Amino acid sequence: MSWSGPRKGRFYRFEALADGEGIVLRGEHDDVALRWSFSKMRPDSFPWRNEQSRDGGNTSTFVQWMNVTRR
């Protein structure tokens, strides 16, 4: 999976993995391990969690949480 952020010129590549009843996207950018988690998915909404690690994934830092609503 890929993600593009044109405003800041960012481009991330991810590997998508099943995680229980959710999905985890794992990638790396500038030596930072990225983990985006999607869980508790419903037809109209799902939470999205963004974490980063600067030590190869041994410890993670919470960056962002969004409750996404589908239209």
CHARMM-style PDB file with segment names, atoms N, HN, CA, C and O in Angstrom:
ATOM      1  N   MET     1       0.854  -1.138   0.000  1.00  0.00      PROA
ATOM      2  CA  MET     1       0.000   0.000   0.000  1.00  0.00      PROA
ATOM      3  C   MET     1       0.909   1.211   0.000  1.00  0.00      PROA
ATOM      4  O   MET     1       1.997   1.170   0.573  1.00  0.00      PROA
ATOM      5  N   SER     2       0.486   2.270  -0.622  1.00  0.00      PROA
ATOM      6  HN  SER     2      -0.398   2.304  -1.088  1.00  0.00      PROA
ATOM      7  CA  SER     2       1.266   3.499  -0.608  1.00  0.00      PROA
ATOM      8  C   SER     2       0.385   4.664  -0.169  1.00  0.00      PROA
ATOM      9  O   SER     2      -0.831   4.655  -0.357  1.00  0.00      PROA
ATOM     10  N   TRP     3       1.034   5.664   0.419  1.00  0.00      PROA
ATOM     11  HN  TRP     3       2.022   5.670   0.572  1.00  0.00      PROA
ATOM     12  CA  TRP     3       0.352   6.867   0.864  1.00  0.00      PROA
ATOM     13  C   TRP     3       1.165   8.060   0.399  1.00  0.00      PROA
ATOM     14  O   TRP     3       2.389   8.077   0.528  1.00  0.00      PROA
ATOM     15  N   SER     4       0.488   9.046  -0.136  1.00  0.00      PROA
ATOM     16  HN  SER     4      -0.506   9.032  -0.240  1.00  0.00      PROA
ATOM     17  CA  SER     4       1.151  10.251  -0.624  1.00  0.00      PROA
ATOM     18  C   SER     4       0.603  11.469   0.096  1.00  0.00      PROA
ATOM     19  O   SER     4      -0.611  11.659   0.173  1.00  0.00      PROA
ATOM     20  N   GLY     5       1.494  12.290   0.621  1.00  0.00      PROA
ATOM     21  HN  GLY     5       2.480  12.135   0.558  1.00  0.00      PROA
ATOM     22  CA  GLY     5       1.131  13.554   1.250  1.00  0.00      PROA
ATOM     23  C   GLY     5       1.732  14.690   0.447  1.00  0.00      PROA
ATOM     24  O   GLY     5       2.831  15.146   0.761  1.00  0.00      PROA
ATOM     25  N   PRO     6       1.036  15.163  -0.588  1.00  0.00      PROA
ATOM     26  CA  PRO     6       1.624  16.144  -1.500  1.00  0.00      PROA
ATOM     27  C   PRO     6       1.956  17.484  -0.859  1.00  0.00      PROA
ATOM     28  O   PRO     6       2.857  18.183  -1.322  1.00  0.00      PROA
ATOM     29  N   ARG     7       1.252  17.847   0.182  1.00  0.00      PROA
ATOM     30  HN  ARG     7       0.519  17.279   0.558  1.00  0.00      PROA
ATOM     31  CA  ARG     7       1.498  19.149   0.813  1.00  0.00      PROA
ATOM     32  C   ARG     7       2.923  19.255   1.351  1.00  0.00      PROA
ATOM     33  O   ARG     7       3.558  20.303   1.228  1.00  0.00      PROA
ATOM     34  N   LYS     8       3.428  18.169   1.947  1.00  0.00      PROA
ATOM     35  HN  LYS     8       2.913  17.318   2.047  1.00  0.00      PROA
ATOM     36  CA  LYS     8       4.796  18.170   2.485  1.00  0.00      PROA
ATOM     37  C   LYS     8       5.740  17.309   1.642  1.00  0.00      PROA
ATOM     38  O   LYS     8       6.893  17.094   2.014  1.00  0.00      PROA
ATOM     39  N   GLY     9       5.237  16.820   0.502  1.00  0.00      PROA
ATOM     40  HN  GLY     9       4.299  16.995   0.200  1.00  0.00      PROA
ATOM     41  CA  GLY     9       6.076  16.027  -0.389  1.00  0.00      PROA
ATOM     42  C   GLY     9       6.461  14.673   0.175  1.00  0.00      PROA
ATOM     43  O   GLY     9       7.553  14.180  -0.107  1.00  0.00      PROA
ATOM     44  N   ARG    10       5.599  14.066   0.957  1.00  0.00      PROA
ATOM     45  HN  ARG    10       4.712  14.467   1.186  1.00  0.00      PROA
ATOM     46  CA  ARG    10       5.904  12.767   1.565  1.00  0.00      PROA
ATOM     47  C   ARG    10       5.263  11.630   0.778  1.00  0.00      PROA
ATOM     48  O   ARG    10       4.181  11.774   0.207  1.00  0.00      PROA
ATOM     49  N   PHE    11       5.952  10.509   0.763  1.00  0.00      PROA
ATOM     50  HN  PHE    11       6.830  10.392   1.226  1.00  0.00      PROA
ATOM     51  CA  PHE    11       5.456   9.301   0.122  1.00  0.00      PROA
ATOM     52  C   PHE    11       5.893   8.120   0.973  1.00  0.00      PROA
ATOM     53  O   PHE    11       7.088   7.919   1.188  1.00  0.00      PROA
ATOM     54  N   TYR    12       4.936   7.338   1.461  1.00  0.00      PROA
ATOM     55  HN  TYR    12       3.965   7.502   1.286  1.00  0.00      PROA
ATOM     56  CA  TYR    12       5.229   6.186   2.309  1.00  0.00      PROA
ATOM     57  C   TYR    12       4.749   4.920   1.620  1.00  0.00      PROA
ATOM     58  O   TYR    12       3.691   4.905   0.990  1.00  0.00      PROA
ATOM     59  N   ARG    13       5.539   3.856   1.747  1.00  0.00      PROA
ATOM     60  HN  ARG    13       6.398   3.869   2.259  1.00  0.00      PROA
ATOM     61  CA  ARG    13       5.119   2.523   1.306  1.00  0.00      PROA
ATOM     62  C   ARG    13       4.893   1.671   2.545  1.00  0.00      PROA
ATOM     63  O   ARG    13       5.665   1.718   3.503  1.00  0.00      PROA
ATOM     64  N   PHE    14       3.823   0.895   2.504  1.00  0.00      PROA
ATOM     65  HN  PHE    14       3.196   0.857   1.726  1.00  0.00      PROA
ATOM     66  CA  PHE    14       3.457   0.053   3.638  1.00  0.00      PROA
ATOM     67  C   PHE    14       3.230  -1.387   3.199  1.00  0.00      PROA
ATOM     68  O   PHE    14       2.929  -1.667   2.039  1.00  0.00      PROA
ATOM     69  N   GLU    15       3.382  -2.283   4.153  1.00  0.00      PROA
ATOM     70  HN  GLU    15       3.627  -2.055   5.096  1.00  0.00      PROA
ATOM     71  CA  GLU    15       2.969  -3.675   4.007  1.00  0.00      PROA
ATOM     72  C   GLU    15       1.714  -3.824   4.866  1.00  0.00      PROA
ATOM     73  O   GLU    15       1.729  -3.464   6.043  1.00  0.00      PROA
ATOM     74  N   ALA    16       0.641  -4.343   4.300  1.00  0.00      PROA
ATOM     75  HN  ALA    16       0.629  -4.636   3.344  1.00  0.00      PROA
ATOM     76  CA  ALA    16      -0.617  -4.525   5.021  1.00  0.00      PROA
ATOM     77  C   ALA    16      -0.682  -5.939   5.581  1.00  0.00      PROA
ATOM     78  O   ALA    16      -0.414  -6.911   4.874  1.00  0.00      PROA
ATOM     79  N   LEU    17      -1.041  -6.043   6.856  1.00  0.00      PROA
ATOM     80  HN  LEU    17      -1.260  -5.254   7.429  1.00  0.00      PROA
ATOM     81  CA  LEU    17      -1.139  -7.332   7.540  1.00  0.00      PROA
ATOM     82  C   LEU    17      -2.455  -7.422   8.300  1.00  0.00      PROA
ATOM     83  O   LEU    17      -2.955  -6.425   8.821  1.00  0.00      PROA
ATOM     84  N   ALA    18      -3.006  -8.626   8.355  1.00  0.00      PROA
ATOM     85  HN  ALA    18      -2.599  -9.436   7.932  1.00  0.00      PROA
ATOM     86  CA  ALA    18      -4.185  -8.855   9.187  1.00  0.00      PROA
ATOM     87  C   ALA    18      -3.750  -8.830  10.647  1.00  0.00      PROA
ATOM     88  O   ALA    18      -2.679  -9.329  10.992  1.00  0.00      PROA
ATOM     89  N   ASP    19      -4.590  -8.245  11.506  1.00  0.00      PROA
ATOM     90  HN  ASP    19      -5.460  -7.839  11.226  1.00  0.00      PROA
ATOM     91  CA  ASP    19      -4.303  -8.165  12.937  1.00  0.00      PROA
ATOM     92  C   ASP    19      -5.596  -8.414  13.687  1.00  0.00      PROA
ATOM     93  O   ASP    19      -6.333  -7.479  13.997  1.00  0.00      PROA
ATOM     94  N   GLY    20      -5.868  -9.669  13.976  1.00  0.00      PROA
ATOM     95  HN  GLY    20      -5.269 -10.429  13.725  1.00  0.00      PROA
ATOM     96  CA  GLY    20      -7.142 -10.008  14.597  1.00  0.00      PROA
ATOM     97  C   GLY    20      -8.261  -9.655  13.658  1.00  0.00      PROA
ATOM     98  O   GLY    20      -8.320 -10.164  12.539  1.00  0.00      PROA
ATOM     99  N   GLU    21      -9.162  -8.780  14.100  1.00  0.00      PROA
ATOM    100  HN  GLU    21      -9.114  -8.366  15.009  1.00  0.00      PROA
ATOM    101  CA  GLU    21     -10.266  -8.321  13.261  1.00  0.00      PROA
ATOM    102  C   GLU    21      -9.947  -7.010  12.564  1.00  0.00      PROA
ATOM    103  O   GLU    21     -10.829  -6.401  11.958  1.00  0.00      PROA
ATOM    104  N   GLY    22      -8.697  -6.566  12.640  1.00  0.00      PROA
ATOM    105  HN  GLY    22      -7.980  -7.060  13.132  1.00  0.00      PROA
ATOM    106  CA  GLY    22      -8.311  -5.300  12.040  1.00  0.00      PROA
ATOM    107  C   GLY    22      -7.207  -5.459  11.008  1.00  0.00      PROA
ATOM    108  O   GLY    22      -6.896  -6.564  10.562  1.00  0.00      PROA
ATOM    109  N   ILE    23      -6.623  -4.324  10.644  1.00  0.00      PROA
ATOM    110  HN  ILE    23      -6.875  -3.427  11.006  1.00  0.00      PROA
ATOM    111  CA  ILE    23      -5.549  -4.270   9.655  1.00  0.00      PROA
ATOM    112  C   ILE    23      -4.439  -3.394  10.219  1.00  0.00      PROA
ATOM    113  O   ILE    23      -4.704  -2.357  10.828  1.00  0.00      PROA
ATOM    114  N   VAL    24      -3.198  -3.817  10.013  1.00  0.00      PROA
ATOM    115  HN  VAL    24      -2.984  -4.659   9.519  1.00  0.00      PROA
ATOM    116  CA  VAL    24      -2.033  -3.020  10.400  1.00  0.00      PROA
ATOM    117  C   VAL    24      -1.210  -2.752   9.153  1.00  0.00      PROA
ATOM    118  O   VAL    24      -0.940  -3.659   8.367  1.00  0.00      PROA
ATOM    119  N   LEU    25      -0.813  -1.492   8.979  1.00  0.00      PROA
ATOM    120  HN  LEU    25      -1.033  -0.755   9.618  1.00  0.00      PROA
ATOM    121  CA  LEU    25       0.090  -1.110   7.898  1.00  0.00      PROA
ATOM    122  C   LEU    25       1.444  -0.803   8.528  1.00  0.00      PROA
ATOM    123  O   LEU    25       1.536   0.012   9.447  1.00  0.00      PROA
ATOM    124  N   ARG    26       2.494  -1.455   8.034  1.00  0.00      PROA
ATOM    125  HN  ARG    26       2.420  -2.117   7.288  1.00  0.00      PROA
ATOM    126  CA  ARG    26       3.845  -1.223   8.547  1.00  0.00      PROA
ATOM    127  C   ARG    26       4.725  -0.688   7.432  1.00  0.00      PROA
ATOM    128  O   ARG    26       4.691  -1.186   6.306  1.00  0.00      PROA
ATOM    129  N   GLY    27       5.509   0.326   7.751  1.00  0.00      PROA
ATOM    130  HN  GLY    27       5.536   0.730   8.666  1.00  0.00      PROA
ATOM    131  CA  GLY    27       6.413   0.909   6.778  1.00  0.00      PROA
ATOM    132  C   GLY    27       7.577   1.581   7.461  1.00  0.00      PROA
ATOM    133  O   GLY    27       7.733   1.489   8.679  1.00  0.00      PROA
ATOM    134  N   GLU    28       8.398   2.262   6.672  1.00  0.00      PROA
ATOM    135  HN  GLU    28       8.271   2.336   5.683  1.00  0.00      PROA
ATOM    136  CA  GLU    28       9.550   2.974   7.213  1.00  0.00      PROA
ATOM    137  C   GLU    28       9.790   4.231   6.392  1.00  0.00      PROA
ATOM    138  O   GLU    28       9.634   4.231   5.171  1.00  0.00      PROA
ATOM    139  N   HSD    29      10.172   5.302   7.078  1.00  0.00      PROA
ATOM    140  HN  HSD    29      10.299   5.302   8.070  1.00  0.00      PROA
ATOM    141  CA  HSD    29      10.488   6.561   6.404  1.00  0.00      PROA
ATOM    142  C   HSD    29      11.565   7.280   7.213  1.00  0.00      PROA
ATOM    143  O   HSD    29      11.385   7.528   8.405  1.00  0.00      PROA
ATOM    144  N   ASP    30      12.677   7.612   6.572  1.00  0.00      PROA
ATOM    145  HN  ASP    30      12.824   7.410   5.604  1.00  0.00      PROA
ATOM    146  CA  ASP    30      13.792   8.305   7.248  1.00  0.00      PROA
ATOM    147  C   ASP    30      14.200   7.602   8.541  1.00  0.00      PROA
ATOM    148  O   ASP    30      14.349   8.251   9.577  1.00  0.00      PROA
ATOM    149  N   ASP    31      14.381   6.286   8.489  1.00  0.00      PROA
ATOM    150  HN  ASP    31      14.260   5.759   7.648  1.00  0.00      PROA
ATOM    151  CA  ASP    31      14.804   5.467   9.640  1.00  0.00      PROA
ATOM    152  C   ASP    31      13.801   5.465  10.796  1.00  0.00      PROA
ATOM    153  O   ASP    31      14.165   5.165  11.933  1.00  0.00      PROA
ATOM    154  N   VAL    32      12.556   5.793  10.513  1.00  0.00      PROA
ATOM    155  HN  VAL    32      12.260   6.036   9.589  1.00  0.00      PROA
ATOM    156  CA  VAL    32      11.494   5.728  11.513  1.00  0.00      PROA
ATOM    157  C   VAL    32      10.524   4.634  11.090  1.00  0.00      PROA
ATOM    158  O   VAL    32       9.991   4.667   9.980  1.00  0.00      PROA
ATOM    159  N   ALA    33      10.294   3.664  11.971  1.00  0.00      PROA
ATOM    160  HN  ALA    33      10.727   3.636  12.872  1.00  0.00      PROA
ATOM    161  CA  ALA    33       9.318   2.608  11.695  1.00  0.00      PROA
ATOM    162  C   ALA    33       7.919   3.170  11.918  1.00  0.00      PROA
ATOM    163  O   ALA    33       7.640   3.761  12.961  1.00  0.00      PROA
ATOM    164  N   LEU    34       7.049   2.985  10.939  1.00  0.00      PROA
ATOM    165  HN  LEU    34       7.277   2.505  10.092  1.00  0.00      PROA
ATOM    166  CA  LEU    34       5.681   3.492  10.990  1.00  0.00      PROA
ATOM    167  C   LEU    34       4.709   2.332  11.190  1.00  0.00      PROA
ATOM    168  O   LEU    34       4.893   1.256  10.622  1.00  0.00      PROA
ATOM    169  N   ARG    35       3.686   2.553  11.992  1.00  0.00      PROA
ATOM    170  HN  ARG    35       3.536   3.427  12.454  1.00  0.00      PROA
ATOM    171  CA  ARG    35       2.639   1.543  12.213  1.00  0.00      PROA
ATOM    172  C   ARG    35       1.305   2.273  12.261  1.00  0.00      PROA
ATOM    173  O   ARG    35       1.053   3.081  13.155  1.00  0.00      PROA
ATOM    174  N   TRP    36       0.460   1.974  11.288  1.00  0.00      PROA
ATOM    175  HN  TRP    36       0.665   1.318  10.562  1.00  0.00      PROA
ATOM    176  CA  TRP    36      -0.888   2.521  11.252  1.00  0.00      PROA
ATOM    177  C   TRP    36      -1.852   1.363  11.489  1.00  0.00      PROA
ATOM    178  O   TRP    36      -1.825   0.376  10.755  1.00  0.00      PROA
ATOM    179  N   SER    37      -2.691   1.473  12.495  1.00  0.00      PROA
ATOM    180  HN  SER    37      -2.713   2.275  13.091  1.00  0.00      PROA
ATOM    181  CA  SER    37      -3.612   0.399  12.877  1.00  0.00      PROA
ATOM    182  C   SER    37      -5.056   0.827  12.655  1.00  0.00      PROA
ATOM    183  O   SER    37      -5.454   1.942  12.994  1.00  0.00      PROA
ATOM    184  N   PHE    38      -5.823  -0.078  12.082  1.00  0.00      PROA
ATOM    185  HN  PHE    38      -5.500  -0.983  11.806  1.00  0.00      PROA
ATOM    186  CA  PHE    38      -7.252   0.113  11.852  1.00  0.00      PROA
ATOM    187  C   PHE    38      -7.968  -1.040  12.534  1.00  0.00      PROA
ATOM    188  O   PHE    38      -7.695  -2.202  12.234  1.00  0.00      PROA
ATOM    189  N   SER    39      -8.887  -0.734  13.453  1.00  0.00      PROA
ATOM    190  HN  SER    39      -9.109   0.210  13.697  1.00  0.00      PROA
ATOM    191  CA  SER    39      -9.563  -1.784  14.204  1.00  0.00      PROA
ATOM    192  C   SER    39     -11.032  -1.421  14.403  1.00  0.00      PROA
ATOM    193  O   SER    39     -11.467  -0.315  14.082  1.00  0.00      PROA
ATOM    194  N   LYS    40     -11.774  -2.370  14.936  1.00  0.00      PROA
ATOM    195  HN  LYS    40     -11.421  -3.269  15.197  1.00  0.00      PROA
ATOM    196  CA  LYS    40     -13.201  -2.139  15.231  1.00  0.00      PROA
ATOM    197  C   LYS    40     -13.921  -1.509  14.038  1.00  0.00      PROA
ATOM    198  O   LYS    40     -14.698  -0.567  14.193  1.00  0.00      PROA
ATOM    199  N   MET    41     -13.651  -2.044  12.853  1.00  0.00      PROA
ATOM    200  HN  MET    41     -13.021  -2.810  12.727  1.00  0.00      PROA
ATOM    201  CA  MET    41     -14.225  -1.477  11.633  1.00  0.00      PROA
ATOM    202  C   MET    41     -15.718  -1.779  11.525  1.00  0.00      PROA
ATOM    203  O   MET    41     -16.156  -2.916  11.699  1.00  0.00      PROA
ATOM    204  N   ARG    42     -16.473  -0.745  11.239  1.00  0.00      PROA
ATOM    205  HN  ARG    42     -16.118   0.179  11.098  1.00  0.00      PROA
ATOM    206  CA  ARG    42     -17.913  -0.838  11.034  1.00  0.00      PROA
ATOM    207  C   ARG    42     -18.225  -0.337   9.628  1.00  0.00      PROA
ATOM    208  O   ARG    42     -17.366   0.270   8.989  1.00  0.00      PROA
ATOM    209  N   PRO    43     -19.427  -0.579   9.140  1.00  0.00      PROA
ATOM    210  CA  PRO    43     -19.774  -0.081   7.806  1.00  0.00      PROA
ATOM    211  C   PRO    43     -19.676   1.440   7.684  1.00  0.00      PROA
ATOM    212  O   PRO    43     -19.437   1.955   6.592  1.00  0.00      PROA
ATOM    213  N   ASP    44     -19.861   2.173   8.809  1.00  0.00      PROA
ATOM    214  HN  ASP    44     -20.055   1.753   9.696  1.00  0.00      PROA
ATOM    215  CA  ASP    44     -19.875   3.634   8.734  1.00  0.00      PROA
ATOM    216  C   ASP    44     -18.706   4.330   9.438  1.00  0.00      PROA
ATOM    217  O   ASP    44     -18.586   5.552   9.355  1.00  0.00      PROA
ATOM    218  N   SER    45     -17.836   3.572  10.133  1.00  0.00      PROA
ATOM    219  HN  SER    45     -17.933   2.579  10.201  1.00  0.00      PROA
ATOM    220  CA  SER    45     -16.745   4.232  10.850  1.00  0.00      PROA
ATOM    221  C   SER    45     -15.664   3.231  11.271  1.00  0.00      PROA
ATOM    222  O   SER    45     -15.882   2.019  11.270  1.00  0.00      PROA
ATOM    223  N   PHE    46     -14.495   3.770  11.630  1.00  0.00      PROA
ATOM    224  HN  PHE    46     -14.318   4.754  11.631  1.00  0.00      PROA
ATOM    225  CA  PHE    46     -13.411   2.965  12.186  1.00  0.00      PROA
ATOM    226  C   PHE    46     -12.388   3.891  12.838  1.00  0.00      PROA
ATOM    227  O   PHE    46     -12.209   5.023  12.388  1.00  0.00      PROA
ATOM    228  N   PRO    47     -11.712   3.424  13.896  1.00  0.00      PROA
ATOM    229  CA  PRO    47     -10.630   4.199  14.477  1.00  0.00      PROA
ATOM    230  C   PRO    47      -9.309   3.917  13.754  1.00  0.00      PROA
ATOM    231  O   PRO    47      -9.068   2.803  13.289  1.00  0.00      PROA
ATOM    232  N   TRP    48      -8.468   4.935  13.668  1.00  0.00      PROA
ATOM    233  HN  TRP    48      -8.664   5.840  14.046  1.00  0.00      PROA
ATOM    234  CA  TRP    48      -7.161   4.835  13.022  1.00  0.00      PROA
ATOM    235  C   TRP    48      -6.126   5.333  14.023  1.00  0.00      PROA
ATOM    236  O   TRP    48      -6.277   6.422  14.578  1.00  0.00      PROA
ATOM    237  N   ARG    49      -5.072   4.547  14.263  1.00  0.00      PROA
ATOM    238  HN  ARG    49      -4.949   3.662  13.813  1.00  0.00      PROA
ATOM    239  CA  ARG    49      -4.021   4.888  15.225  1.00  0.00      PROA
ATOM    240  C   ARG    49      -2.682   4.933  14.506  1.00  0.00      PROA
ATOM    241  O   ARG    49      -2.352   4.023  13.744  1.00  0.00      PROA
ATOM    242  N   ASN    50      -1.918   5.974  14.741  1.00  0.00      PROA
ATOM    243  HN  ASN    50      -2.185   6.713  15.360  1.00  0.00      PROA
ATOM    244  CA  ASN    50      -0.619   6.182  14.122  1.00  0.00      PROA
ATOM    245  C   ASN    50       0.451   6.110  15.215  1.00  0.00      PROA
ATOM    246  O   ASN    50       0.401   6.866  16.186  1.00  0.00      PROA
ATOM    247  N   GLU    51       1.419   5.198  15.054  1.00  0.00      PROA
ATOM    248  HN  GLU    51       1.459   4.584  14.265  1.00  0.00      PROA
ATOM    249  CA  GLU    51       2.530   5.067  15.987  1.00  0.00      PROA
ATOM    250  C   GLU    51       3.841   5.073  15.211  1.00  0.00      PROA
ATOM    251  O   GLU    51       3.886   4.697  14.040  1.00  0.00      PROA
ATOM    252  N   GLN    52       4.914   5.508  15.885  1.00  0.00      PROA
ATOM    253  HN  GLN    52       4.877   5.814  16.836  1.00  0.00      PROA
ATOM    254  CA  GLN    52       6.237   5.513  15.274  1.00  0.00      PROA
ATOM    255  C   GLN    52       7.253   4.930  16.245  1.00  0.00      PROA
ATOM    256  O   GLN    52       7.067   4.975  17.462  1.00  0.00      PROA
ATOM    257  N   SER    53       8.330   4.383  15.691  1.00  0.00      PROA
ATOM    258  HN  SER    53       8.481   4.347  14.703  1.00  0.00      PROA
ATOM    259  CA  SER    53       9.419   3.848  16.503  1.00  0.00      PROA
ATOM    260  C   SER    53      10.748   4.276  15.903  1.00  0.00      PROA
ATOM    261  O   SER    53      10.941   4.210  14.689  1.00  0.00      PROA
ATOM    262  N   ARG    54      11.645   4.706  16.744  1.00  0.00      PROA
ATOM    263  HN  ARG    54      11.488   4.760  17.730  1.00  0.00      PROA
ATOM    264  CA  ARG    54      12.983   5.106  16.294  1.00  0.00      PROA
ATOM    265  C   ARG    54      14.046   4.102  16.709  1.00  0.00      PROA
ATOM    266  O   ARG    54      15.240   4.342  16.530  1.00  0.00      PROA
ATOM    267  N   ASP    55      13.604   2.965  17.268  1.00  0.00      PROA
ATOM    268  HN  ASP    55      12.634   2.770  17.412  1.00  0.00      PROA
ATOM    269  CA  ASP    55      14.557   1.930  17.683  1.00  0.00      PROA
ATOM    270  C   ASP    55      14.228   0.569  17.074  1.00  0.00      PROA
ATOM    271  O   ASP    55      14.360  -0.467  17.725  1.00  0.00      PROA
ATOM    272  N   GLY    56      13.799   0.594  15.814  1.00  0.00      PROA
ATOM    273  HN  GLY    56      13.693   1.436  15.285  1.00  0.00      PROA
ATOM    274  CA  GLY    56      13.531  -0.651  15.105  1.00  0.00      PROA
ATOM    275  C   GLY    56      12.268  -1.372  15.521  1.00  0.00      PROA
ATOM    276  O   GLY    56      12.108  -2.556  15.225  1.00  0.00      PROA
ATOM    277  N   GLY    57      11.373  -0.689  16.197  1.00  0.00      PROA
ATOM    278  HN  GLY    57      11.502   0.273  16.438  1.00  0.00      PROA
ATOM    279  CA  GLY    57      10.108  -1.300  16.594  1.00  0.00      PROA
ATOM    280  C   GLY    57      10.091  -1.847  18.002  1.00  0.00      PROA
ATOM    281  O   GLY    57       9.083  -2.411  18.427  1.00  0.00      PROA
ATOM    282  N   ASN    58      11.185  -1.696  18.743  1.00  0.00      PROA
ATOM    283  HN  ASN    58      12.004  -1.237  18.397  1.00  0.00      PROA
ATOM    284  CA  ASN    58      11.218  -2.194  20.128  1.00  0.00      PROA
ATOM    285  C   ASN    58      10.280  -1.407  21.034  1.00  0.00      PROA
ATOM    286  O   ASN    58       9.606  -1.986  21.886  1.00  0.00      PROA
ATOM    287  N   THR    59      10.235  -0.097  20.853  1.00  0.00      PROA
ATOM    288  HN  THR    59      10.783   0.373  20.160  1.00  0.00      PROA
ATOM    289  CA  THR    59       9.289   0.741  21.582  1.00  0.00      PROA
ATOM    290  C   THR    59       8.579   1.645  20.576  1.00  0.00      PROA
ATOM    291  O   THR    59       9.153   2.032  19.558  1.00  0.00      PROA
ATOM    292  N   SER    60       7.339   1.969  20.875  1.00  0.00      PROA
ATOM    293  HN  SER    60       6.873   1.655  21.702  1.00  0.00      PROA
ATOM    294  CA  SER    60       6.545   2.811  19.977  1.00  0.00      PROA
ATOM    295  C   SER    60       6.096   4.073  20.690  1.00  0.00      PROA
ATOM    296  O   SER    60       5.887   4.083  21.903  1.00  0.00      PROA
ATOM    297  N   THR    61       5.953   5.132  19.914  1.00  0.00      PROA
ATOM    298  HN  THR    61       6.122   5.124  18.929  1.00  0.00      PROA
ATOM    299  CA  THR    61       5.437   6.396  20.412  1.00  0.00      PROA
ATOM    300  C   THR    61       4.115   6.682  19.714  1.00  0.00      PROA
ATOM    301  O   THR    61       4.027   6.654  18.486  1.00  0.00      PROA
ATOM    302  N   PHE    62       3.097   6.955  20.508  1.00  0.00      PROA
ATOM    303  HN  PHE    62       3.168   6.977  21.505  1.00  0.00      PROA
ATOM    304  CA  PHE    62       1.798   7.319  19.967  1.00  0.00      PROA
ATOM    305  C   PHE    62       1.919   8.689  19.314  1.00  0.00      PROA
ATOM    306  O   PHE    62       2.469   9.616  19.908  1.00  0.00      PROA
ATOM    307  N   VAL    63       1.402   8.819  18.083  1.00  0.00      PROA
ATOM    308  HN  VAL    63       0.955   8.066  17.601  1.00  0.00      PROA
ATOM    309  CA  VAL    63       1.491  10.078  17.343  1.00  0.00      PROA
ATOM    310  C   VAL    63       0.110  10.699  17.134  1.00  0.00      PROA
ATOM    311  O   VAL    63      -0.074  11.899  17.336  1.00  0.00      PROA
ATOM    312  N   GLN    64      -0.857   9.877  16.729  1.00  0.00      PROA
ATOM    313  HN  GLN    64      -0.707   8.902  16.564  1.00  0.00      PROA
ATOM    314  CA  GLN    64      -2.139  10.435  16.302  1.00  0.00      PROA
ATOM    315  C   GLN    64      -3.232   9.386  16.374  1.00  0.00      PROA
ATOM    316  O   GLN    64      -2.986   8.197  16.167  1.00  0.00      PROA
ATOM    317  N   TRP    65      -4.440   9.837  16.668  1.00  0.00      PROA
ATOM    318  HN  TRP    65      -4.640  10.802  16.836  1.00  0.00      PROA
ATOM    319  CA  TRP    65      -5.624   8.972  16.691  1.00  0.00      PROA
ATOM    320  C   TRP    65      -6.742   9.698  15.970  1.00  0.00      PROA
ATOM    321  O   TRP    65      -6.964  10.888  16.193  1.00  0.00      PROA
ATOM    322  N   MET    66      -7.449   8.980  15.105  1.00  0.00      PROA
ATOM    323  HN  MET    66      -7.269   8.013  14.924  1.00  0.00      PROA
ATOM    324  CA  MET    66      -8.599   9.567  14.402  1.00  0.00      PROA
ATOM    325  C   MET    66      -9.765   8.599  14.442  1.00  0.00      PROA
ATOM    326  O   MET    66      -9.589   7.389  14.294  1.00  0.00      PROA
ATOM    327  N   ASN    67     -10.950   9.135  14.643  1.00  0.00      PROA
ATOM    328  HN  ASN    67     -11.093  10.117  14.764  1.00  0.00      PROA
ATOM    329  CA  ASN    67     -12.163   8.361  14.449  1.00  0.00      PROA
ATOM    330  C   ASN    67     -12.687   8.757  13.081  1.00  0.00      PROA
ATOM    331  O   ASN    67     -13.155   9.878  12.882  1.00  0.00      PROA
ATOM    332  N   VAL    68     -12.604   7.832  12.145  1.00  0.00      PROA
ATOM    333  HN  VAL    68     -12.223   6.921  12.306  1.00  0.00      PROA
ATOM    334  CA  VAL    68     -12.944   8.101  10.749  1.00  0.00      PROA
ATOM    335  C   VAL    68     -14.394   7.720  10.498  1.00  0.00      PROA
ATOM    336  O   VAL    68     -14.841   6.646  10.901  1.00  0.00      PROA
ATOM    337  N   THR    69     -15.126   8.605   9.830  1.00  0.00      PROA
ATOM    338  HN  THR    69     -14.762   9.478   9.503  1.00  0.00      PROA
ATOM    339  CA  THR    69     -16.517   8.349   9.465  1.00  0.00      PROA
ATOM    340  C   THR    69     -16.599   8.239   7.954  1.00  0.00      PROA
ATOM    341  O   THR    69     -16.111   9.105   7.228  1.00  0.00      PROA
ATOM    342  N   ARG    70     -17.219   7.171   7.491  1.00  0.00      PROA
ATOM    343  HN  ARG    70     -17.616   6.467   8.081  1.00  0.00      PROA
ATOM    344  CA  ARG    70     -17.405   6.962   6.047  1.00  0.00      PROA
ATOM    345  C   ARG    70     -18.694   7.632   5.603  1.00  0.00      PROA
ATOM    346  O   ARG    70     -19.661   7.706   6.362  1.00  0.00      PROA
ATOM    347  N   ARG    71     -18.700   8.114   4.376  1.00  0.00      PROA
ATOM    348  HN  ARG    71     -17.915   8.053   3.760  1.00  0.00      PROA
ATOM    349  CA  ARG    71     -19.912   8.723   3.834  1.00  0.00      PROA
ATOM    350  C   ARG    71     -20.515   7.826   2.791  1.00  0.00      PROA
ATOM    351  OT1 ARG    71     -21.548   8.162   2.211  1.00  0.00      PROA
TER     352      ARG     71
END
